[in-house]
């Protein structure tokens, strides 16, 4: 008898891929000119330095945010287009110590912005990429670049436990020594939830 399980899995995989592409296409605005790409990668180099960081977390759509302990981020430029960031709890802040490591670059080979992070408070590696040469979106988050992740399972987020989420990240441009990075989540259930702002980092450069 023909085993139809692989066929069902294949159809499911194709449906998930198609669903992801439709979701991505709705959210992104393409970066169409080389000059725009050069301006943003130049701004990315300006990210190097020491930054004070204010953090907020939203447990679910429509909920009030929770303010987390303030942090300090050390960013350094490696090579010409590679930012390494190490964020830790600020010395004067209350709460448990943590370390968050992130890398952000523009990959000239595949013409994508790429972002990878790992946080000791939730030790899952998060990886996001732009689609093609997408960059600053003037219609969203103050001209931010949007990067898309895949799916991850959170042991707990608000009242949801072992919940699968699709995610995307926006990295704002630096304006007056201030930059905002936001993480958006969409709960994947039998009835997919609405995307909501889940995490916000507000960076202020130390002078």
C-alpha positions as CSV (number, residue, x, y, z in Angstrom):
1,X,0.0,0.0,0.0
2,X,1.2,3.5,-0.9
3,X,2.4,5.4,2.2
4,X,0.8,8.8,1.8
5,X,2.4,10.4,4.9
6,X,5.4,11.8,3.0
7,X,3.0,13.4,0.5
8,X,1.0,15.0,3.3
9,X,4.2,16.3,4.9
10,X,5.3,17.7,1.5
11,X,2.0,19.5,1.0
12,X,2.3,20.9,4.6
13,X,5.8,22.1,4.0
14,X,4.8,23.8,0.7
15,X,1.8,25.4,2.5
16,X,4.0,26.7,5.3
17,X,6.6,28.1,2.8
18,X,3.8,29.8,0.7
19,X,2.3,31.2,3.9
20,X,5.6,32.6,5.0
21,X,6.3,34.2,1.6
22,X,2.9,35.9,1.5
23,X,3.4,37.2,5.1
24,X,6.9,38.5,4.2
25,X,5.7,40.2,1.0
26,X,2.9,42.1,2.9
27,X,5.4,43.4,5.5
28,X,8.4,44.5,3.4
29,X,9.2,47.5,1.2
30,X,12.1,46.8,-1.3
31,X,15.3,48.8,-1.3
32,X,15.6,49.7,-5.0
33,X,18.7,51.9,-5.3
34,X,22.3,51.3,-4.7
35,X,22.6,54.8,-3.1
36,X,20.0,53.8,-0.4
37,X,21.9,50.7,0.4
38,X,25.2,52.6,0.7
39,X,23.6,55.1,3.0
40,X,22.2,52.5,5.3
41,X,25.5,50.5,5.5
42,X,27.3,53.7,6.3
43,X,24.8,54.3,9.1
44,X,25.4,50.8,10.3
45,X,29.1,51.6,10.8
46,X,27.9,54.5,13.0
47,X,26.4,51.9,15.4
48,X,29.9,51.2,16.9
49,X,30.4,52.5,20.5
50,X,28.8,52.3,23.9
51,X,25.1,52.6,24.3
52,X,22.7,52.8,27.2
53,X,19.6,50.6,26.5
54,X,16.1,50.7,27.8
55,X,14.1,47.5,27.4
56,X,10.4,46.7,27.3
57,X,8.6,43.4,26.8
58,X,4.9,42.8,25.8
59,X,3.5,39.5,27.1
60,X,0.8,39.4,24.5
61,X,-1.2,41.5,22.0
62,X,-3.1,44.3,23.7
63,X,-1.2,43.9,27.0
64,X,0.7,46.6,28.8
65,X,4.5,46.4,28.5
66,X,6.8,45.3,31.2
67,X,9.9,47.5,31.8
68,X,13.0,45.4,32.2
69,X,16.3,46.4,33.9
70,X,18.3,49.0,31.9
71,X,21.4,47.7,30.1
72,X,24.6,48.7,28.5
73,X,25.6,47.6,25.0
74,X,29.1,47.6,23.6
75,X,29.2,47.6,19.8
76,X,32.3,47.3,17.7
77,X,32.9,47.2,14.0
78,X,34.6,44.1,12.7
79,X,35.8,44.5,9.2
80,X,33.9,47.0,7.1
81,X,30.2,46.0,7.6
82,X,30.0,43.7,10.6
83,X,28.7,44.9,13.9
84,X,29.2,42.8,17.0
85,X,27.1,43.7,20.1
86,X,27.4,42.5,23.7
87,X,24.6,43.7,26.0
88,X,24.6,43.3,29.7
89,X,22.6,44.6,32.7
90,X,23.7,48.1,33.6
91,X,25.8,48.2,36.8
92,X,23.3,50.3,38.7
93,X,20.2,48.4,37.6
94,X,18.4,45.9,39.8
95,X,17.5,42.4,38.6
96,X,19.3,39.3,37.4
97,X,22.5,39.6,35.3
98,X,22.3,38.6,31.7
99,X,24.3,38.6,28.5
100,X,22.9,39.1,25.0
101,X,25.2,38.8,22.0
102,X,24.2,39.9,18.5
103,X,25.8,40.3,15.1
104,X,24.5,42.5,12.3
105,X,25.9,42.9,8.8
106,X,25.1,43.4,5.1
107,X,26.0,40.4,3.1
108,X,27.1,41.6,-0.3
109,X,27.1,38.1,-1.8
110,X,23.4,37.4,-1.4
111,X,22.5,41.1,-1.0
112,X,20.8,40.6,2.4
113,X,21.0,42.2,5.7
114,X,21.6,39.5,8.4
115,X,21.1,39.5,12.2
116,X,21.9,36.8,14.7
117,X,21.4,37.0,18.5
118,X,21.6,34.8,21.5
119,X,20.3,35.9,25.0
120,X,21.1,34.1,28.2
121,X,17.6,34.9,29.5
122,X,16.1,32.8,26.7
123,X,18.9,30.6,25.2
124,X,17.6,30.1,21.7
125,X,19.6,31.4,18.7
126,X,17.5,33.9,16.7
127,X,18.4,34.4,13.1
128,X,16.8,37.0,10.8
129,X,17.5,38.1,7.2
130,X,16.0,40.7,4.9
131,X,14.6,39.4,1.6
132,X,17.0,40.4,-1.2
133,X,18.3,43.9,-0.9
134,X,15.4,45.2,1.3
135,X,16.5,48.1,3.5
136,X,15.0,51.2,5.2
137,X,11.3,51.3,5.0
138,X,10.1,55.0,5.2
139,X,6.6,53.9,6.1
140,X,7.5,51.8,9.2
141,X,9.4,52.5,12.4
142,X,11.1,55.7,11.3
143,X,12.8,54.3,8.2
144,X,13.8,50.9,9.7
145,X,15.2,47.9,7.9
146,X,13.0,44.8,8.3
147,X,14.5,41.3,8.8
148,X,12.5,38.1,8.9
149,X,12.9,35.1,11.1
150,X,11.4,31.6,10.7
151,X,9.6,29.9,13.5
152,X,10.6,29.3,17.1
153,X,9.0,27.8,20.2
154,X,8.9,29.8,23.4
155,X,8.7,27.8,26.6
156,X,6.6,30.6,28.0
157,X,5.6,34.0,26.7
158,X,3.0,35.7,28.8
159,X,0.3,33.1,29.4
160,X,1.3,31.0,26.4
161,X,3.4,28.0,27.0
162,X,5.4,26.0,24.5
163,X,4.0,28.3,21.9
164,X,5.2,28.5,18.3
165,X,5.8,32.0,17.0
166,X,6.8,33.5,13.7
167,X,8.9,36.6,14.1
168,X,10.4,39.7,12.4
169,X,12.9,42.3,13.5
170,X,13.1,46.0,12.7
171,X,16.3,48.0,13.1
172,X,15.8,51.7,13.1
173,X,18.1,54.3,11.8
174,X,20.2,56.4,14.2
175,X,18.7,59.8,14.8
176,X,20.3,62.2,17.3
177,X,22.3,59.4,19.0
178,X,19.2,57.3,19.4
179,X,18.2,54.0,17.8
180,X,15.2,51.6,18.3
181,X,15.2,47.9,17.6
182,X,11.9,46.0,17.8
183,X,10.9,42.4,17.7
184,X,7.4,41.4,16.5
185,X,5.8,38.1,17.1
186,X,2.8,36.2,15.5
187,X,1.4,33.3,17.5
188,X,0.9,30.2,15.2
189,X,-2.1,28.3,16.4
190,X,-5.1,26.7,14.7
191,X,-6.4,30.2,14.4
192,X,-3.3,32.3,13.8
193,X,-3.0,35.3,16.0
194,X,-2.4,39.0,15.2
195,X,1.2,40.2,15.0
196,X,2.2,42.2,18.1
197,X,5.2,44.2,19.3
198,X,6.9,41.8,21.8
199,X,10.3,43.4,22.6
200,X,11.7,46.9,22.2
201,X,15.3,48.1,22.8
202,X,15.8,51.9,22.8
203,X,19.5,52.7,22.5
204,X,21.1,56.0,23.5
205,X,24.7,56.6,22.7
206,X,27.1,57.4,25.5
207,X,29.1,60.6,25.0
